[in-house]
Amino acid sequence: MRESQIKHHKGRPPKEQHEGKGAIPASKSAPLGTQLKCLYTNVRSMGNKQEKLETYACLQSYDLIGITEMWCDGFYDWSVGMEGYRIFRKDRMGRQGGGAALYVNDQLECGELHLGTDEDPTENLWFRIKGSTGAGDVTVGVCYRPPDQSDKEDKALYRQIGAALRSHTLVLMEDFNHPDICWKDNTAGHK
């Protein structure tokens, strides 16, 4: 069983705490309802990719940034924060790899959704992003499915996605690592 936990951090620590590498501020995003600019990536260890991510966020003014396989272990929480964004993480505990994170622009109002149970051993984050006046809310999921995931974990993931599909608007950022995908026929076998 993989242990995970969700962590929330706002911004980055003062400049002197990370050796002079100041965060690049993100510019304001358009109000939700007119557009929602998103980026998703699988980073396979955040490590030295933080500065590149901050540059993209600054230049592109993303509202949401979904990341899988951050490989965070809770020991360097401050290093993955970004000015202008709140970060929500679900780290894999006890072994390397995996994890999911969602950066939400500070301009947006959001709240965590509990689509599974505490016993669900999945590496997923679910949030509702509040729409502007007249616009509906958006459900956002960031999901990481390890290649060796068990049937029990798959069923928990399917239940969560099913619950999220009840939302009027859904943005799903994911790495399903599904075996036996046939891209020609758009099908996938069952392990």
C-alpha positions in Angstrom: 0.0 0.0 0.0 1.3 3.5 -0.9 0.8 6.2 1.7 0.1 9.7 0.5 -0.9 13.0 1.9 -2.1 16.3 0.6 0.0 19.4 1.4 -0.8 23.0 0.7 1.8 25.7 0.5 1.4 29.3 -0.6 4.1 31.0 -2.5 7.8 30.5 -1.8 9.9 31.4 1.2 11.8 34.6 1.4 14.5 35.0 -1.2 17.3 34.4 1.3 16.0 31.0 2.2 16.7 29.6 -1.3 20.1 31.0 -2.1 19.1 34.1 -4.1 16.9 32.3 -6.7 13.9 34.5 -6.5 10.6 33.2 -7.9 9.3 34.7 -11.1 5.9 36.3 -10.4 3.0 35.1 -12.4 0.9 37.7 -14.1 -2.9 38.0 -13.5 -5.0 35.5 -15.4 -8.3 36.0 -17.1 -11.4 35.6 -15.0 -12.8 32.0 -15.0 -15.7 31.8 -17.5 -13.8 33.6 -20.3 -10.9 31.1 -20.3 -9.0 28.7 -18.2 -5.4 28.3 -19.2 -3.9 25.0 -18.1 -0.6 23.1 -18.3 -0.1 19.5 -17.6 3.3 17.7 -17.4 4.8 14.5 -16.0 8.2 15.7 -14.7 9.7 12.4 -13.4 11.3 14.3 -10.4 10.9 18.0 -9.9 14.5 18.4 -9.0 16.2 20.9 -11.2 13.0 21.6 -13.3 11.5 24.1 -10.9 13.1 27.2 -12.6 11.8 26.1 -16.0 8.3 25.6 -14.6 8.4 29.1 -13.0 9.5 30.6 -16.3 6.6 28.9 -18.2 4.2 30.0 -15.6 5.4 33.6 -15.8 5.5 33.7 -19.6 2.2 31.9 -20.2 0.1 33.1 -17.2 -1.4 29.7 -16.5 -4.4 29.4 -14.3 -3.8 25.8 -13.4 -0.7 23.6 -13.6 -1.1 19.9 -13.1 2.0 17.8 -12.5 2.5 14.0 -12.0 5.6 12.2 -10.8 7.0 15.1 -8.8 8.9 12.5 -6.6 8.6 14.8 -3.5 9.1 13.3 -0.1 8.0 16.2 2.1 11.5 17.3 2.9 11.7 20.2 0.6 8.3 21.7 0.7 9.4 25.3 0.2 11.3 24.5 -3.0 8.3 23.6 -5.1 6.2 26.7 -4.2 5.8 29.4 -6.8 5.0 33.1 -6.4 1.4 33.8 -7.5 0.3 30.2 -7.0 -1.0 27.9 -4.3 0.3 24.4 -4.5 -1.6 21.3 -3.5 0.3 18.0 -3.4 -0.4 14.3 -2.8 3.0 12.8 -2.3 3.8 9.1 -2.3 5.3 8.1 1.0 7.6 5.2 1.7 9.2 4.8 -1.7 10.4 6.9 -4.6 8.3 8.2 -7.5 4.8 9.1 -8.1 2.7 11.8 -6.6 0.5 14.5 -8.0 0.4 18.3 -7.6 -1.9 21.1 -8.7 -0.7 24.7 -8.8 -3.7 27.1 -8.7 -3.3 30.8 -9.6 -3.9 33.0 -6.5 -6.6 34.9 -8.4 -8.8 31.8 -8.4 -11.0 30.5 -5.6 -10.8 26.7 -5.1 -11.7 24.0 -2.7 -10.6 20.4 -2.3 -13.1 17.7 -3.3 -13.2 14.4 -1.5 -14.2 12.0 -4.2 -12.7 8.9 -2.5 -12.3 7.6 1.0 -9.2 7.9 3.2 -8.6 4.2 2.5 -8.4 4.7 -1.3 -4.7 4.2 -2.1 -4.7 6.5 -5.1 -2.3 9.3 -6.1 -5.0 11.8 -7.1 -6.1 15.3 -6.3 -9.6 16.7 -7.0 -10.6 20.4 -6.7 -13.5 22.6 -7.6 -12.5 25.9 -9.2 -15.2 28.5 -8.6 -16.5 30.2 -11.7 -16.9 33.9 -12.1 -20.4 35.5 -12.0 -22.6 33.6 -14.4 -20.0 30.9 -15.1 -20.2 27.5 -13.6 -17.7 25.8 -11.4 -15.0 23.5 -12.9 -13.9 20.2 -11.3 -10.2 19.6 -11.8 -8.4 16.3 -11.3 -4.7 15.5 -11.4 -4.3 11.7 -11.4 -1.2 9.5 -11.4 -1.7 5.7 -11.9 1.5 3.8 -11.4 2.2 1.0 -14.0 2.0 -1.7 -11.3 -1.3 -0.5 -9.8 -3.5 -3.2 -8.4 -7.1 -3.9 -9.4 -8.3 -2.5 -6.0 -6.5 0.8 -6.7 -7.8 0.8 -10.3 -11.4 0.5 -9.0 -10.9 3.3 -6.5 -9.6 5.5 -9.4 -12.6 4.6 -11.6 -15.0 5.4 -8.7 -13.3 8.8 -8.3 -13.4 9.6 -12.0 -17.1 8.5 -12.1 -17.9 10.9 -9.2 -16.0 13.7 -11.0 -17.9 13.1 -14.2 -21.1 14.2 -12.5 -19.7 17.7 -12.6 -20.9 20.0 -15.4 -17.4 20.8 -16.4 -14.4 18.6 -15.9 -10.7 19.1 -16.6 -8.7 15.9 -16.1 -4.9 15.9 -16.2 -3.5 12.5 -15.9 -0.9 9.8 -16.5 -2.7 6.5 -16.5 0.3 4.3 -17.5 -2.3 1.9 -18.9 -0.8 -1.3 -20.3 -1.6 -2.6 -23.7 -2.8 0.6 -25.3 -3.5 0.3 -29.0 -3.2 3.9 -30.3 -4.4 2.8 -33.8 -7.8 1.6 -32.5 -8.0 3.8 -29.4 -8.5 0.7 -27.2 -6.7 -0.7 -24.1 -6.7 -4.3 -22.8 -7.1 -5.3 -19.2 -4.1 -6.6 -17.4 
